[in-house]
Amino acid sequence: MKKNFVLAGILLALSAGILLGCSSQASPWSEAEVGLMRSLWIGSLPELPPDPSNQYGDDPRAAALGEKIFFDTRFSVNGEVACGTCHLPEKDFQDGLPLAQGVGATDRRTMPIAGTAYSPWLFWDGRKDSQWSQALGPLESPVEHGGTRTQYVKLIQAHYKDEYEALFNELPDFSDESRFPVPAAPVSDALALSNWEAMSAEDREAVTLVYANMGKAIAAFERTILPNESRFDLYVEAVLANDISAARDIFTPDEEAGLKLFLNDANCTRCHNGPLLTDNDFHNTGVPAVAGLPEDTGRARGAQQVLTDEFNCLSQYSDASPEDCNELRFMLAEGEELERAFKTPSLRDVAERAPFMHAGQFWTLEEVLNHYHFAPAAPGGHSELEMLHLNRSQQAQIIAFLKTLSAIQ
């Protein structure tokens, strides 16, 4: 009888060991790789920091007003273009076009909005240093919204007076056309500029203050637009829990192999790092110029523009103190490395955002990987790329991984 109990115990132990072996797998990841994955995981995204230049940035009333303005086509010269025309919620707040289309055609691709509140620089060239100053640029661009600030403050007075005054201050009376003509703004249009210069300094200041506050309300809404969890994030959670079996239920072998290449041989995290998979910096990656478009020097010009921007962090319309504006005060403003350098876009939802690059030069991820594989010389400045030396199978695995970065619906 005692022998039977011993035998039963041995058999039980053996069967438990067999079951344990079936339910657990050796991790394919080193400690360093796991640490890098953790840094890319959406769970590592810190709490959204305040924007010192926008004291209304986290006010829900400002976000509600900003959302209405964002989708209101009256804020354009023809009544047909809103921020939401190019930044479509169903398309990850971009438009899927190689060049943005407002009242005219622009020279660059629409950038997505999710997570841009974490970035010190906006636009492909970083010519704006806050979401609220960025929002103001397209409103007076002749090829985007095409309107002027006197037109816009009159719209605020006519349609959003109560909401505006509950947040900011009492609106002046902008109804006098002789004092506040439309069009009027410090823009290139001759009539609008002439009308603007004919206005008194006090009236120009009153208009511009309301205009700046419009941007701050739009920014408050845009601060609420954040990336969502992806299959990649679920995979990382399983790896962090040391549950490799669960991780491999989430990723295919090709997706897992693509992630390993992404972290190692492909050197993707050199620029695409952090939970937003961008370093928010500027790089010349040898992207070809587009025939028919003006020469685009990227950050080289954008750096100069942000320094002199009417609405930058150090401007009179900013709510920040100079000590809050160190990104602007100590930024790299010149040098060959800025020539044709463009902002690193986030890779979150990248597979849903064709075409790619600053002017939609590539329509597929295969074209993008092929470009990085061959690392051609830049049309201007000096490309940072080095040939990847990845075969077709490895490139396909990286693309498989990139598709796991799409938000779970």
VENHU-V402291 format. One record per pair of residues at least 6 apart in sequence whose C-alpha atoms are under 6 Angstrom apart, sorted by sequence separation. I is the first residue (numbers start at 1). J is the second residue. D is the distance in whole Angstrom. If there is no record, write none. Layout:
{{I;J;D} {I;J;D}}
//
This chain:
{{73;79;5} {87;93;4} {88;94;5} {100;106;5} {122;128;5} {128;134;5} {138;144;5} {139;145;5} {140;146;5} {187;193;6} {262;268;5} {272;278;4} {273;279;6} {356;362;5} {73;80;5} {87;94;4} {88;95;6} {99;106;6} {121;128;6} {122;129;6} {138;145;6} {140;147;5} {185;192;5} {186;193;5} {271;278;6} {272;279;6} {355;362;6} {73;81;5} {86;94;6} {87;95;6} {121;129;5} {140;148;5} {184;192;4} {185;193;6} {271;279;5} {355;363;4} {73;82;4} {86;95;5} {99;108;5} {100;109;5} {120;129;6} {183;192;5} {238;247;5} {354;363;6} {72;82;5} {99;109;4} {100;110;5} {375;385;5} {71;82;5} {98;109;5} {184;195;5} {185;196;5} {375;386;6} {184;196;5} {235;247;5} {313;325;6} {375;387;5} {70;83;5} {71;84;5} {374;387;5} {70;84;6} {373;387;5} {373;388;5} {94;110;6} {94;112;5} {93;112;5} {93;113;6} {303;333;5} {151;182;6} {150;182;6} {150;184;6} {148;183;6} {148;184;6} {149;185;6} {148;185;5} {105;143;6} {300;338;5} {104;143;4} {299;338;5} {300;339;5} {103;143;5} {102;143;6} {103;144;5} {102;144;4} {297;339;5} {298;340;5} {299;341;5} {339;381;5} {297;340;4} {298;341;5} {298;342;5} {351;403;5} {284;340;6} {349;405;6} {284;341;4} {348;405;5} {349;406;4} {283;341;4} {282;341;5} {283;342;5} {282;342;5} {282;343;4} {281;343;5} {281;344;6} {81;145;6} {280;344;6} {278;344;6} {278;346;5} {76;145;4} {77;146;5} {277;346;5} {76;146;6} {77;147;4} {276;346;6} {277;347;6} {76;147;5} {136;215;6} {135;215;5} {132;215;4} {132;216;5} {132;219;5} {131;219;5} {286;377;6} {286;378;4} {286;383;5} {285;383;5} {284;383;5} {285;384;6} {284;384;6} {285;385;6} {117;223;6} {114;225;5} {115;226;5} {114;226;4} {114;227;5} {258;397;4} {258;398;4} {255;397;6} {259;401;6} {254;397;5} {258;401;5} {255;400;5} {255;401;4} {66;217;4} {66;218;4} {63;217;6} {67;221;5} {62;217;5} {66;221;5} {63;220;4} {62;220;6} {63;221;4} {119;280;6} {58;220;6} {57;220;4} {232;404;5} {125;298;5} {231;404;5} {232;405;6} {125;299;4} {127;302;4} {230;405;5} {126;302;6} {230;406;6} {125;302;5} {230;407;4} {127;305;5} {128;306;5} {133;311;6} {229;407;5} {230;408;5} {127;306;5} {228;407;5} {41;233;5} {125;342;6} {124;342;5} {25;244;6} {124;343;5} {24;245;6} {45;275;5} {42;275;5} {40;274;5} {41;275;5} {39;274;6} {40;275;4} {109;358;5} {108;358;6} {109;359;5} {108;359;5} {109;360;6} {98;355;6} {96;354;6} {53;313;6} {99;359;6} {98;359;6} {98;360;4} {53;318;5} {54;319;6} {53;319;4} {53;320;4} {52;320;5}}
//
